[in-house]
Amino acid sequence: MEGNSHQTAAQRFEGTPPTGNIASHLSGLQYPLQLSFKVIAFASQATVTDASGKTVLYTKQKLFKFREHVELFTDKTKATKLADIRTKKIIDWSARYESTDADGQPIGSVGRKGWRSIWRANYNTFNPGDENPDFSIREENPGAKVMDSILGEIPLVGLATGYLFHPKYLATRTSGEPVMRLTKQPAFFEGKFGIEKLGELSPREELNLILSYLMLVLLERRRG
């Protein structure tokens, strides 16, 4: 039986860690998380930190390679790898992205819902071995992303769009229970997102959703 909502991440991971170094690295994880990315030359950098300022995940990828393989590390030194995200298979003309830990053990996967994501971003998240989705990630306010993208191309005005429009992406169980939300936050010259935990999750589910949101941000950014 899962513990109450006041448990630390270390307590929630205890006894169930199929994810090697990740379990210990996420010990004491404090919400809300902060996901930020910067684009420099031909590389995209993304960092996830928790409410205490601790670096949770870091990745730096060449823009033309992130769709095939994303490597995740504990920090900017890239000394310790935590996980990999790789393209698994194509479903409904969209790829499924599978996450594994540093030892190659499965964490889960995420896939975009093809045609359903033309106007409003929709993603399915799967626990290891499941063919039916365990979570759905749905864009709550698609109009915000459209305005952010259009006005972002206008000189001077574009600088302010990060403070005007805040796309939100809600993760829910198949029952409809909300468990996480990612919200774009005000920022100049970079993308910043907050991740809130809204419901109870097993350690594997929690980690799977964090990685799913990271992949969502990378993919949605390319779409505009």
C-alpha positions in Angstrom: 0.0 0.0 0.0 1.3 3.4 -0.9 2.1 5.9 1.8 0.4 9.2 2.4 1.1 12.4 0.5 3.6 13.6 3.1 6.1 10.9 2.4 9.4 11.9 0.9 10.6 10.6 -2.5 13.1 8.5 -0.6 10.4 6.8 1.3 8.2 6.2 -1.8 11.2 4.7 -3.7 12.1 2.4 -0.8 11.6 -1.3 -1.7 10.5 -0.7 -5.3 13.5 0.7 -7.2 13.9 -0.9 -10.6 15.7 2.3 -11.7 19.2 2.0 -10.3 20.9 5.3 -9.7 17.7 7.3 -10.3 16.1 6.0 -7.1 18.9 7.4 -4.9 19.3 10.5 -7.0 15.6 11.5 -6.5 15.8 10.9 -2.8 14.2 13.9 -1.0 12.6 15.3 -4.2 10.5 18.4 -3.4 7.7 19.7 -5.6 7.0 21.8 -7.5 9.8 21.0 -10.0 11.2 23.5 -12.5 11.9 22.4 -16.0 13.9 24.9 -18.1 15.6 24.8 -21.5 17.9 27.0 -23.6 18.8 26.7 -27.2 22.4 27.5 -28.0 23.7 27.0 -31.5 22.9 23.5 -32.6 22.2 22.1 -29.1 19.2 22.1 -26.9 19.8 22.1 -23.1 17.1 21.1 -20.6 17.4 21.0 -16.8 14.9 19.8 -14.1 15.4 21.1 -10.6 13.3 20.7 -7.5 11.9 23.3 -5.1 15.1 23.2 -3.1 17.2 24.0 -6.2 18.6 20.5 -6.5 19.4 19.4 -10.1 17.2 16.4 -10.8 17.9 15.8 -14.5 20.0 17.4 -17.2 20.3 16.8 -21.0 22.1 18.5 -23.8 21.2 17.2 -27.3 21.9 18.2 -30.9 18.6 19.5 -32.3 18.6 17.0 -35.2 19.2 14.0 -32.9 16.8 14.4 -30.0 14.0 12.6 -31.7 16.1 9.4 -31.8 18.0 9.4 -28.5 18.0 11.6 -25.5 20.6 11.0 -22.8 19.8 12.2 -19.2 22.4 12.9 -16.6 22.4 14.0 -12.9 23.9 17.4 -13.7 25.8 19.5 -16.2 29.0 17.6 -15.7 27.4 14.6 -17.4 29.6 12.4 -15.2 26.7 10.1 -14.2 24.0 8.9 -16.6 20.5 8.4 -15.2 18.4 7.4 -18.1 18.0 7.2 -21.9 14.9 8.0 -24.0 14.8 6.3 -27.4 12.4 6.1 -30.3 10.5 2.8 -29.9 8.0 2.5 -32.7 5.7 4.6 -34.9 2.0 4.6 -34.0 -0.6 6.8 -35.7 2.3 8.5 -37.6 3.8 9.5 -34.2 6.7 7.9 -32.4 6.6 6.1 -29.1 9.5 7.1 -26.9 10.8 4.5 -24.4 12.7 5.4 -21.2 15.3 3.1 -19.6 17.6 3.6 -16.7 21.4 3.5 -16.8 21.3 -0.3 -16.6 18.9 -0.6 -19.5 15.9 -1.5 -17.3 12.5 -0.1 -18.5 11.0 2.9 -16.9 8.1 3.5 -19.2 7.2 5.2 -22.5 5.2 8.1 -24.0 3.6 8.7 -27.4 1.8 11.5 -29.0 -1.7 10.9 -30.3 -1.1 11.7 -33.9 -4.1 13.3 -35.6 -5.7 14.2 -32.2 -2.7 16.5 -31.5 -3.1 18.7 -34.5 -5.0 21.4 -32.5 -4.7 20.2 -28.8 -1.6 18.3 -27.7 -2.5 14.8 -26.5 0.0 12.2 -25.3 -0.4 8.7 -23.8 2.0 7.4 -21.1 2.6 3.7 -20.6 4.1 1.8 -17.7 6.6 -0.9 -18.7 5.0 -3.8 -20.6 1.6 -2.1 -21.0 0.0 -1.7 -24.4 -2.9 0.2 -23.0 -2.1 3.7 -21.7 -1.9 4.3 -18.0 -2.1 8.1 -18.2 -3.2 10.7 -20.7 -1.5 14.1 -20.9 -3.7 16.7 -22.5 -3.2 20.3 -23.3 -5.7 22.3 -21.2 -5.6 25.6 -23.1 -4.5 25.2 -26.7 -5.2 28.8 -27.6 -2.4 29.9 -25.3 0.2 28.0 -27.3 -1.1 29.3 -30.6 -0.9 32.9 -29.5 2.4 32.4 -27.9 3.7 30.9 -31.2 2.2 33.6 -33.5 3.2 36.7 -31.4 6.5 35.2 -30.6 7.6 35.8 -34.2 6.9 39.6 -33.9 9.9 41.8 -32.9 9.7 43.3 -29.5 6.2 41.9 -29.0 7.7 38.4 -29.1 9.8 39.2 -26.0 6.6 39.6 -23.9 4.7 36.5 -25.0 6.4 34.4 -22.3 4.7 36.7 -19.8 1.3 36.7 -21.5 0.5 33.1 -22.4 0.9 30.0 -20.3 0.1 26.6 -21.9 -0.8 23.9 -19.4 -0.6 20.1 -19.8 -2.6 17.9 -17.4 -1.7 14.3 -16.7 -4.7 12.1 -15.7 -5.2 8.4 -15.0 -7.7 6.5 -17.2 -10.2 7.1 -14.5 -9.9 10.8 -15.0 -8.0 11.4 -11.7 -5.5 14.3 -12.2 -1.9 13.4 -11.0 0.4 16.0 -12.5 0.4 19.3 -14.3 3.0 21.1 -16.3 2.6 24.9 -16.8 4.7 27.2 -18.9 6.0 30.1 -16.8 7.1 33.7 -17.5 10.7 33.9 -18.9 12.8 35.8 -21.4 15.1 34.0 -23.9 14.4 30.5 -22.5 11.5 28.2 -21.8 10.5 27.6 -18.2 7.9 25.2 -16.9 6.6 24.2 -13.5 5.6 20.6 -12.6 3.0 20.1 -9.9 2.2 16.8 -8.3 -1.6 16.5 -7.9 -2.2 12.9 -6.8 -0.7 9.7 -5.5 1.8 7.9 -7.8 4.0 4.8 -7.4 7.8 5.6 -7.8 7.8 4.1 -11.3 4.8 6.1 -12.4 6.2 9.4 -10.9 9.5 9.0 -12.7 7.8 8.0 -16.0 5.6 11.1 -16.0 8.6 13.4 -15.3 10.4 12.0 -18.3 7.3 12.1 -20.4 6.9 15.8 -19.6 10.5 16.4 -20.6 9.9 14.7 -23.9 6.7 16.6 -24.4 8.4 19.9 -24.0 11.1 19.0 -26.5 8.5 17.8 -29.1 6.0 20.6 -28.6 8.8 23.2 -28.8 9.7 21.9 -32.3 6.1 22.1 -33.3 5.8 25.8 -32.2 
